[in-house]
Amino acid sequence: MINQVIEFITLLTTGLTAGTAIYVSLVTHPAWLSTSVASAQDNFTPVFKGSVASQALFSTTAIVGGIAFGILTDEYLWILGSVLMIINIPLTLIFLMPVNNKLMGKKGNISNTEANKLFKKWGILQWIRTVVVLIAFILFLWLGIFK
């Protein structure tokens, strides 16, 4: 019974992480690009700050759940899925956070031209994160269905 609960929670939180990433990549980011740079920058900070806690919680739960389920069931591909989720941590900290900080004005004021370039770079980096999390979710889903 406990294994089923862990599996369910892992699938749920990975799916929520992947779903959010897809939404941001397909809807939020293009919306920012279709508005003025000033409007996009004004909107970026509250969206970013509003999503940090939930994404951290969902990702951490998925990582721990995948590792726990893999160990408890000797199905080590679940650990591989967790490793894919873990990859997003350095991707975020090393590549995305510097862009986030500039867009939120933490690194001083930036010109509209620079902000526009940063939003485009941010979108590419977000798509990389989205694909990684989506692969983890598909792996977990496949393992859950065909075990």
PyMOL commands that place a pseudoatom at each C-alpha (Angstrom):
pseudoatom trace, name=CA, resn=MET, resi=1, chain=A, elem=C, hetatm=0, pos=[0.000, 0.000, 0.000]
pseudoatom trace, name=CA, resn=ILE, resi=2, chain=A, elem=C, hetatm=0, pos=[2.762, 2.480, 0.907]
pseudoatom trace, name=CA, resn=ASN, resi=3, chain=A, elem=C, hetatm=0, pos=[4.468, 1.794, -2.434]
pseudoatom trace, name=CA, resn=GLN, resi=4, chain=A, elem=C, hetatm=0, pos=[1.272, 2.695, -4.286]
pseudoatom trace, name=CA, resn=VAL, resi=5, chain=A, elem=C, hetatm=0, pos=[0.981, 5.945, -2.348]
pseudoatom trace, name=CA, resn=ILE, resi=6, chain=A, elem=C, hetatm=0, pos=[4.606, 6.862, -3.096]
pseudoatom trace, name=CA, resn=GLU, resi=7, chain=A, elem=C, hetatm=0, pos=[4.134, 5.979, -6.766]
pseudoatom trace, name=CA, resn=PHE, resi=8, chain=A, elem=C, hetatm=0, pos=[0.958, 8.070, -6.990]
pseudoatom trace, name=CA, resn=ILE, resi=9, chain=A, elem=C, hetatm=0, pos=[2.483, 11.096, -5.253]
pseudoatom trace, name=CA, resn=THR, resi=10, chain=A, elem=C, hetatm=0, pos=[5.595, 10.859, -7.438]
pseudoatom trace, name=CA, resn=LEU, resi=11, chain=A, elem=C, hetatm=0, pos=[3.529, 10.693, -10.626]
pseudoatom trace, name=CA, resn=LEU, resi=12, chain=A, elem=C, hetatm=0, pos=[1.274, 13.510, -9.447]
pseudoatom trace, name=CA, resn=THR, resi=13, chain=A, elem=C, hetatm=0, pos=[4.062, 15.895, -8.480]
pseudoatom trace, name=CA, resn=THR, resi=14, chain=A, elem=C, hetatm=0, pos=[6.128, 15.136, -11.584]
pseudoatom trace, name=CA, resn=GLY, resi=15, chain=A, elem=C, hetatm=0, pos=[3.029, 15.688, -13.703]
pseudoatom trace, name=CA, resn=LEU, resi=16, chain=A, elem=C, hetatm=0, pos=[2.309, 18.993, -11.956]
pseudoatom trace, name=CA, resn=THR, resi=17, chain=A, elem=C, hetatm=0, pos=[5.908, 20.099, -12.503]
pseudoatom trace, name=CA, resn=ALA, resi=18, chain=A, elem=C, hetatm=0, pos=[5.831, 19.088, -16.166]
pseudoatom trace, name=CA, resn=GLY, resi=19, chain=A, elem=C, hetatm=0, pos=[2.395, 20.592, -16.726]
pseudoatom trace, name=CA, resn=THR, resi=20, chain=A, elem=C, hetatm=0, pos=[3.427, 23.902, -15.226]
pseudoatom trace, name=CA, resn=ALA, resi=21, chain=A, elem=C, hetatm=0, pos=[6.629, 23.959, -17.280]
pseudoatom trace, name=CA, resn=ILE, resi=22, chain=A, elem=C, hetatm=0, pos=[4.687, 23.247, -20.475]
pseudoatom trace, name=CA, resn=TYR, resi=23, chain=A, elem=C, hetatm=0, pos=[2.165, 25.985, -19.669]
pseudoatom trace, name=CA, resn=VAL, resi=24, chain=A, elem=C, hetatm=0, pos=[4.912, 28.520, -19.023]
pseudoatom trace, name=CA, resn=SER, resi=25, chain=A, elem=C, hetatm=0, pos=[6.739, 27.533, -22.217]
pseudoatom trace, name=CA, resn=LEU, resi=26, chain=A, elem=C, hetatm=0, pos=[3.645, 27.477, -24.440]
pseudoatom trace, name=CA, resn=VAL, resi=27, chain=A, elem=C, hetatm=0, pos=[1.513, 30.261, -22.932]
pseudoatom trace, name=CA, resn=THR, resi=28, chain=A, elem=C, hetatm=0, pos=[3.206, 32.538, -20.415]
pseudoatom trace, name=CA, resn=HIS, resi=29, chain=A, elem=C, hetatm=0, pos=[6.490, 33.117, -22.213]
pseudoatom trace, name=CA, resn=PRO, resi=30, chain=A, elem=C, hetatm=0, pos=[4.878, 33.790, -25.624]
pseudoatom trace, name=CA, resn=ALA, resi=31, chain=A, elem=C, hetatm=0, pos=[2.488, 36.213, -23.888]
pseudoatom trace, name=CA, resn=TRP, resi=32, chain=A, elem=C, hetatm=0, pos=[5.465, 38.096, -22.463]
pseudoatom trace, name=CA, resn=LEU, resi=33, chain=A, elem=C, hetatm=0, pos=[7.017, 38.282, -25.923]
pseudoatom trace, name=CA, resn=SER, resi=34, chain=A, elem=C, hetatm=0, pos=[3.787, 39.607, -27.449]
pseudoatom trace, name=CA, resn=THR, resi=35, chain=A, elem=C, hetatm=0, pos=[3.545, 42.553, -25.040]
pseudoatom trace, name=CA, resn=SER, resi=36, chain=A, elem=C, hetatm=0, pos=[5.835, 45.496, -24.487]
pseudoatom trace, name=CA, resn=VAL, resi=37, chain=A, elem=C, hetatm=0, pos=[9.138, 44.754, -22.800]
pseudoatom trace, name=CA, resn=ALA, resi=38, chain=A, elem=C, hetatm=0, pos=[8.154, 46.971, -19.854]
pseudoatom trace, name=CA, resn=SER, resi=39, chain=A, elem=C, hetatm=0, pos=[4.890, 45.060, -19.399]
pseudoatom trace, name=CA, resn=ALA, resi=40, chain=A, elem=C, hetatm=0, pos=[6.681, 41.717, -19.628]
pseudoatom trace, name=CA, resn=GLN, resi=41, chain=A, elem=C, hetatm=0, pos=[9.212, 42.811, -17.024]
pseudoatom trace, name=CA, resn=ASP, resi=42, chain=A, elem=C, hetatm=0, pos=[6.470, 44.061, -14.708]
pseudoatom trace, name=CA, resn=ASN, resi=43, chain=A, elem=C, hetatm=0, pos=[4.695, 40.716, -15.026]
pseudoatom trace, name=CA, resn=PHE, resi=44, chain=A, elem=C, hetatm=0, pos=[7.802, 38.542, -14.751]
pseudoatom trace, name=CA, resn=THR, resi=45, chain=A, elem=C, hetatm=0, pos=[8.577, 39.142, -11.072]
pseudoatom trace, name=CA, resn=PRO, resi=46, chain=A, elem=C, hetatm=0, pos=[5.163, 38.235, -9.624]
pseudoatom trace, name=CA, resn=VAL, resi=47, chain=A, elem=C, hetatm=0, pos=[4.898, 35.172, -11.882]
pseudoatom trace, name=CA, resn=PHE, resi=48, chain=A, elem=C, hetatm=0, pos=[8.386, 34.044, -10.921]
pseudoatom trace, name=CA, resn=LYS, resi=49, chain=A, elem=C, hetatm=0, pos=[7.917, 34.650, -7.204]
pseudoatom trace, name=CA, resn=GLY, resi=50, chain=A, elem=C, hetatm=0, pos=[4.490, 33.013, -7.246]
pseudoatom trace, name=CA, resn=SER, resi=51, chain=A, elem=C, hetatm=0, pos=[5.776, 29.825, -8.815]
pseudoatom trace, name=CA, resn=VAL, resi=52, chain=A, elem=C, hetatm=0, pos=[9.047, 29.286, -6.922]
pseudoatom trace, name=CA, resn=ALA, resi=53, chain=A, elem=C, hetatm=0, pos=[7.589, 27.638, -3.811]
pseudoatom trace, name=CA, resn=SER, resi=54, chain=A, elem=C, hetatm=0, pos=[5.212, 25.307, -5.639]
pseudoatom trace, name=CA, resn=GLN, resi=55, chain=A, elem=C, hetatm=0, pos=[7.800, 24.240, -8.208]
pseudoatom trace, name=CA, resn=ALA, resi=56, chain=A, elem=C, hetatm=0, pos=[10.386, 23.592, -5.492]
pseudoatom trace, name=CA, resn=LEU, resi=57, chain=A, elem=C, hetatm=0, pos=[7.871, 21.561, -3.474]
pseudoatom trace, name=CA, resn=PHE, resi=58, chain=A, elem=C, hetatm=0, pos=[6.621, 19.540, -6.460]
pseudoatom trace, name=CA, resn=SER, resi=59, chain=A, elem=C, hetatm=0, pos=[10.124, 18.878, -7.802]
pseudoatom trace, name=CA, resn=THR, resi=60, chain=A, elem=C, hetatm=0, pos=[11.548, 17.888, -4.415]
pseudoatom trace, name=CA, resn=THR, resi=61, chain=A, elem=C, hetatm=0, pos=[8.618, 15.576, -3.727]
pseudoatom trace, name=CA, resn=ALA, resi=62, chain=A, elem=C, hetatm=0, pos=[8.994, 13.964, -7.157]
pseudoatom trace, name=CA, resn=ILE, resi=63, chain=A, elem=C, hetatm=0, pos=[12.740, 13.489, -6.697]
pseudoatom trace, name=CA, resn=VAL, resi=64, chain=A, elem=C, hetatm=0, pos=[12.424, 11.943, -3.226]
pseudoatom trace, name=CA, resn=GLY, resi=65, chain=A, elem=C, hetatm=0, pos=[9.446, 9.848, -4.301]
pseudoatom trace, name=CA, resn=GLY, resi=66, chain=A, elem=C, hetatm=0, pos=[11.207, 8.468, -7.360]
pseudoatom trace, name=CA, resn=ILE, resi=67, chain=A, elem=C, hetatm=0, pos=[14.297, 7.545, -5.375]
pseudoatom trace, name=CA, resn=ALA, resi=68, chain=A, elem=C, hetatm=0, pos=[12.256, 5.994, -2.550]
pseudoatom trace, name=CA, resn=PHE, resi=69, chain=A, elem=C, hetatm=0, pos=[10.033, 4.037, -4.937]
pseudoatom trace, name=CA, resn=GLY, resi=70, chain=A, elem=C, hetatm=0, pos=[13.028, 2.815, -6.928]
pseudoatom trace, name=CA, resn=ILE, resi=71, chain=A, elem=C, hetatm=0, pos=[14.778, 1.572, -3.791]
pseudoatom trace, name=CA, resn=LEU, resi=72, chain=A, elem=C, hetatm=0, pos=[11.658, 0.030, -2.215]
pseudoatom trace, name=CA, resn=THR, resi=73, chain=A, elem=C, hetatm=0, pos=[10.667, -1.852, -5.367]
pseudoatom trace, name=CA, resn=ASP, resi=74, chain=A, elem=C, hetatm=0, pos=[14.090, -2.536, -6.909]
pseudoatom trace, name=CA, resn=GLU, resi=75, chain=A, elem=C, hetatm=0, pos=[12.817, -0.726, -10.017]
pseudoatom trace, name=CA, resn=TYR, resi=76, chain=A, elem=C, hetatm=0, pos=[15.860, 1.463, -10.509]
pseudoatom trace, name=CA, resn=LEU, resi=77, chain=A, elem=C, hetatm=0, pos=[14.550, 3.279, -13.574]
pseudoatom trace, name=CA, resn=TRP, resi=78, chain=A, elem=C, hetatm=0, pos=[12.552, 5.345, -11.070]
pseudoatom trace, name=CA, resn=ILE, resi=79, chain=A, elem=C, hetatm=0, pos=[15.864, 6.629, -9.756]
pseudoatom trace, name=CA, resn=LEU, resi=80, chain=A, elem=C, hetatm=0, pos=[16.817, 7.583, -13.322]
pseudoatom trace, name=CA, resn=GLY, resi=81, chain=A, elem=C, hetatm=0, pos=[13.636, 9.652, -13.508]
pseudoatom trace, name=CA, resn=SER, resi=82, chain=A, elem=C, hetatm=0, pos=[14.632, 11.370, -10.280]
pseudoatom trace, name=CA, resn=VAL, resi=83, chain=A, elem=C, hetatm=0, pos=[18.074, 12.089, -11.717]
pseudoatom trace, name=CA, resn=LEU, resi=84, chain=A, elem=C, hetatm=0, pos=[16.362, 13.798, -14.666]
pseudoatom trace, name=CA, resn=MET, resi=85, chain=A, elem=C, hetatm=0, pos=[14.403, 15.908, -12.192]
pseudoatom trace, name=CA, resn=ILE, resi=86, chain=A, elem=C, hetatm=0, pos=[17.622, 16.692, -10.290]
pseudoatom trace, name=CA, resn=ILE, resi=87, chain=A, elem=C, hetatm=0, pos=[19.252, 17.943, -13.516]
pseudoatom trace, name=CA, resn=ASN, resi=88, chain=A, elem=C, hetatm=0, pos=[16.838, 20.878, -13.402]
pseudoatom trace, name=CA, resn=ILE, resi=89, chain=A, elem=C, hetatm=0, pos=[18.465, 22.181, -10.220]
pseudoatom trace, name=CA, resn=PRO, resi=90, chain=A, elem=C, hetatm=0, pos=[21.841, 23.093, -11.764]
pseudoatom trace, name=CA, resn=LEU, resi=91, chain=A, elem=C, hetatm=0, pos=[20.096, 24.166, -14.980]
pseudoatom trace, name=CA, resn=THR, resi=92, chain=A, elem=C, hetatm=0, pos=[18.078, 26.605, -12.934]
pseudoatom trace, name=CA, resn=LEU, resi=93, chain=A, elem=C, hetatm=0, pos=[20.821, 27.811, -10.608]
pseudoatom trace, name=CA, resn=ILE, resi=94, chain=A, elem=C, hetatm=0, pos=[23.607, 28.139, -13.169]
pseudoatom trace, name=CA, resn=PHE, resi=95, chain=A, elem=C, hetatm=0, pos=[21.784, 29.224, -16.311]
pseudoatom trace, name=CA, resn=LEU, resi=96, chain=A, elem=C, hetatm=0, pos=[18.298, 30.516, -15.511]
pseudoatom trace, name=CA, resn=MET, resi=97, chain=A, elem=C, hetatm=0, pos=[18.789, 32.381, -12.219]
pseudoatom trace, name=CA, resn=PRO, resi=98, chain=A, elem=C, hetatm=0, pos=[21.251, 34.926, -13.640]
pseudoatom trace, name=CA, resn=VAL, resi=99, chain=A, elem=C, hetatm=0, pos=[18.711, 35.729, -16.371]
pseudoatom trace, name=CA, resn=ASN, resi=100, chain=A, elem=C, hetatm=0, pos=[15.874, 35.826, -13.813]
pseudoatom trace, name=CA, resn=ASN, resi=101, chain=A, elem=C, hetatm=0, pos=[17.825, 38.205, -11.595]
pseudoatom trace, name=CA, resn=LYS, resi=102, chain=A, elem=C, hetatm=0, pos=[18.515, 40.584, -14.469]
pseudoatom trace, name=CA, resn=LEU, resi=103, chain=A, elem=C, hetatm=0, pos=[14.870, 40.531, -15.586]
pseudoatom trace, name=CA, resn=MET, resi=104, chain=A, elem=C, hetatm=0, pos=[13.707, 41.227, -12.022]
pseudoatom trace, name=CA, resn=GLY, resi=105, chain=A, elem=C, hetatm=0, pos=[16.082, 44.178, -11.779]
pseudoatom trace, name=CA, resn=LYS, resi=106, chain=A, elem=C, hetatm=0, pos=[18.324, 42.600, -9.160]
pseudoatom trace, name=CA, resn=LYS, resi=107, chain=A, elem=C, hetatm=0, pos=[21.368, 43.337, -11.297]
pseudoatom trace, name=CA, resn=GLY, resi=108, chain=A, elem=C, hetatm=0, pos=[20.496, 46.979, -12.037]
pseudoatom trace, name=CA, resn=ASN, resi=109, chain=A, elem=C, hetatm=0, pos=[18.325, 48.545, -14.688]
pseudoatom trace, name=CA, resn=ILE, resi=110, chain=A, elem=C, hetatm=0, pos=[18.543, 47.081, -18.155]
pseudoatom trace, name=CA, resn=SER, resi=111, chain=A, elem=C, hetatm=0, pos=[17.573, 48.523, -21.503]
pseudoatom trace, name=CA, resn=ASN, resi=112, chain=A, elem=C, hetatm=0, pos=[14.530, 47.340, -23.439]
pseudoatom trace, name=CA, resn=THR, resi=113, chain=A, elem=C, hetatm=0, pos=[16.830, 45.800, -26.048]
pseudoatom trace, name=CA, resn=GLU, resi=114, chain=A, elem=C, hetatm=0, pos=[18.743, 43.837, -23.436]
pseudoatom trace, name=CA, resn=ALA, resi=115, chain=A, elem=C, hetatm=0, pos=[15.518, 42.785, -21.681]
pseudoatom trace, name=CA, resn=ASN, resi=116, chain=A, elem=C, hetatm=0, pos=[14.096, 41.559, -24.993]
pseudoatom trace, name=CA, resn=LYS, resi=117, chain=A, elem=C, hetatm=0, pos=[17.230, 39.458, -25.593]
pseudoatom trace, name=CA, resn=LEU, resi=118, chain=A, elem=C, hetatm=0, pos=[17.042, 38.120, -22.043]
pseudoatom trace, name=CA, resn=PHE, resi=119, chain=A, elem=C, hetatm=0, pos=[13.377, 37.117, -22.470]
pseudoatom trace, name=CA, resn=LYS, resi=120, chain=A, elem=C, hetatm=0, pos=[14.274, 35.202, -25.634]
pseudoatom trace, name=CA, resn=LYS, resi=121, chain=A, elem=C, hetatm=0, pos=[17.214, 33.499, -23.895]
pseudoatom trace, name=CA, resn=TRP, resi=122, chain=A, elem=C, hetatm=0, pos=[14.980, 32.725, -20.925]
pseudoatom trace, name=CA, resn=GLY, resi=123, chain=A, elem=C, hetatm=0, pos=[12.476, 31.037, -23.224]
pseudoatom trace, name=CA, resn=ILE, resi=124, chain=A, elem=C, hetatm=0, pos=[15.132, 28.737, -24.696]
pseudoatom trace, name=CA, resn=LEU, resi=125, chain=A, elem=C, hetatm=0, pos=[16.411, 27.796, -21.246]
pseudoatom trace, name=CA, resn=GLN, resi=126, chain=A, elem=C, hetatm=0, pos=[12.848, 27.212, -20.034]
pseudoatom trace, name=CA, resn=TRP, resi=127, chain=A, elem=C, hetatm=0, pos=[12.196, 24.875, -22.975]
pseudoatom trace, name=CA, resn=ILE, resi=128, chain=A, elem=C, hetatm=0, pos=[15.289, 22.843, -22.044]
pseudoatom trace, name=CA, resn=ARG, resi=129, chain=A, elem=C, hetatm=0, pos=[13.989, 22.506, -18.489]
pseudoatom trace, name=CA, resn=THR, resi=130, chain=A, elem=C, hetatm=0, pos=[10.526, 21.660, -19.796]
pseudoatom trace, name=CA, resn=VAL, resi=131, chain=A, elem=C, hetatm=0, pos=[11.813, 18.849, -22.005]
pseudoatom trace, name=CA, resn=VAL, resi=132, chain=A, elem=C, hetatm=0, pos=[13.912, 17.350, -19.199]
pseudoatom trace, name=CA, resn=VAL, resi=133, chain=A, elem=C, hetatm=0, pos=[10.974, 17.318, -16.777]
pseudoatom trace, name=CA, resn=LEU, resi=134, chain=A, elem=C, hetatm=0, pos=[8.617, 16.025, -19.456]
pseudoatom trace, name=CA, resn=ILE, resi=135, chain=A, elem=C, hetatm=0, pos=[10.969, 13.111, -20.177]
pseudoatom trace, name=CA, resn=ALA, resi=136, chain=A, elem=C, hetatm=0, pos=[11.032, 12.293, -16.447]
pseudoatom trace, name=CA, resn=PHE, resi=137, chain=A, elem=C, hetatm=0, pos=[7.231, 12.404, -16.308]
pseudoatom trace, name=CA, resn=ILE, resi=138, chain=A, elem=C, hetatm=0, pos=[6.837, 10.202, -19.380]
pseudoatom trace, name=CA, resn=LEU, resi=139, chain=A, elem=C, hetatm=0, pos=[9.344, 7.725, -17.915]
pseudoatom trace, name=CA, resn=PHE, resi=140, chain=A, elem=C, hetatm=0, pos=[7.500, 7.615, -14.581]
pseudoatom trace, name=CA, resn=LEU, resi=141, chain=A, elem=C, hetatm=0, pos=[4.157, 7.273, -16.347]
pseudoatom trace, name=CA, resn=TRP, resi=142, chain=A, elem=C, hetatm=0, pos=[5.486, 4.478, -18.564]
pseudoatom trace, name=CA, resn=LEU, resi=143, chain=A, elem=C, hetatm=0, pos=[6.946, 2.675, -15.547]
pseudoatom trace, name=CA, resn=GLY, resi=144, chain=A, elem=C, hetatm=0, pos=[3.661, 3.077, -13.653]
pseudoatom trace, name=CA, resn=ILE, resi=145, chain=A, elem=C, hetatm=0, pos=[1.593, 1.662, -16.508]
pseudoatom trace, name=CA, resn=PHE, resi=146, chain=A, elem=C, hetatm=0, pos=[3.851, -1.148, -17.743]
pseudoatom trace, name=CA, resn=LYS, resi=147, chain=A, elem=C, hetatm=0, pos=[5.361, -2.493, -14.522]
for i in range(1, 147): cmd.bond("trace and resi %d" % i, "trace and resi %d" % (i + 1))
show_as sticks, trace
zoom trace
